[in-house]
Amino acid sequence: MNAGDALVRPFVTVAPGDFARHAAGLMDDFGLSVVPVADQHVFLGVVTREDALGGGDGVPFPLVRQVMSQPVLVAARDTPADALFDAMSRHEVLTVPVLDEGQVVGVVTRLSLLRAITRNDDLTAGSAVHD
C-alpha cells in the first residue's frame, strides 16, 4: 500500500499567477485545505486556505505566488502509506502533494491514506481467512 493507492480524485492545481481567492474557492469546491501550485504540472509549492484568505500583506487581490508556501512535505507514488500517514500526523499536515519526477500527479489526505490502509488491511485479513 503506497501513496499512489490513496490519491484523491479529482484533484486540482492552481498556477502561480492565479488569484489567491480562486484557490480558496477551489478548496471549498473540492473539500481541501491545501491546493498544489504548479506551472504546467511542475510542482512549485502549495497554497493553504489560511494563505489564500489572509495573505498578501495588504494587497487587495493577492496572487498565489505571493501567498504560497514552500518547501512543503511531498510524497512519491511509491511512498509507503503508513510511513506517509505517520509523517503527516507528526507534522500536523492534512494534505500532501504526490509527485512523479517533479510533476504533480495528485494529492493524498490523511483520510484518503487511512481509508487505503484500512481497505488493504481488510483485504489482507479476508485473504488470510480464506487460505
N, C-alpha and C positions, 0 to 999 in steps of 0.2 A: 504494500500500500504506500503510495507516494503522493506528492503534491499534485501531480498531473491527474490523479484519480479523483481529486476533490475540487476541480475548477468550478467556479460559479459561472453559470451561463444564463443569459447572455452577459458579456462583460463589456464595459465601455472604457475609453480613454479620453483624455482631453489634450488639446495642443497647448503649448506654452503661450500662444497668442490669444487663446480664448479668454473671455471674461470669467473671473472667479465666480460670479453669481451663476453662470451657466454650469460650472462644475457642481455647485451646490444643488442646482435643480436636478442634475443627473443623479446625484447621490440620493435625493428624495425619491426620484422616479424608480431607482433600482434598489433602494433599501441598503445603500452602502454608507460607510463612514469615511471611506478613502477612495479616491479615483487616481489611477496611474496617469502620469503626464508623459506623453510620448510624441516624438516628431517622426512621422512615417513609421510607426511601431517601434522606433528605437527609444528605449526607456531613458527618461531624464530625471524622474523623481515622482513624488505623489503630492496631491493636494487633499487636505483633510477638510472636514466640514468647518472646523474652527478656523482654519486658514482662509477658506473661501468666504466665510461670513464676517470675519473680524480683521482680516489682513489689509494691507495696502497703505499703511502709515499715512492716513489722511487722504489718500487718493480715492475719489468718489466711486470709480468703477475700475478697481484693480484688475490686472491681467493675471492669469495663472502663473506666469513666470515670476511675477512679483511676490507671490504668496506661497509658492510650492516649497516642499521640504525635501532635503537631500543631505546626506545619504540616508537611506532607509533600509529596513530589513527586507530582503528579497529572497526568493527561492528558485531553484531549478525544477523542471518537471519531475526529476528523479529524486528530489529531496524526500527522505522518509517522512511520512505523515506524522508519526508520533513525535519525532525529533522537532519538526517544524511547529507542531502544536505546543510542545514544551517551550520552545524559544519564544513563540508569540505570547504565551502566558507570562513568561519571565519578564519580557519587555513591555507587557501590557499593550500589545498591538492586536487589533481586531481583524485587520485585512492586510494581506501581503501580496504584492505583485509576483507573478510567476514569469520567469524569463527563459528564453531559449536563444542562446548566442546573442544576448543583449537586447533582444526584441521581446516586447510584452506579448505573452500568449494567453494571459488570463489573470485572475486573482483567486485567492483562496481566503476564506474567513475561518475563524476558529470553529464556527458552527459547521461549515462545509467539511472541514477536516474531521471534526468529531463524528459527523454522520458517516463519512467514508471509513473511518477507523471502526466504528460500531458495525457498519454493514459488513466489513471484512471479517470482524470477529464473529458475527452471526453466521457468515458463510463457512468460516473455519470450524466453528462449533458444529454446524449442521453436517459438514462432511465427516467430522470425527465420529458422529453418531451413526452414520451410515456405513462406516468402514468395517 
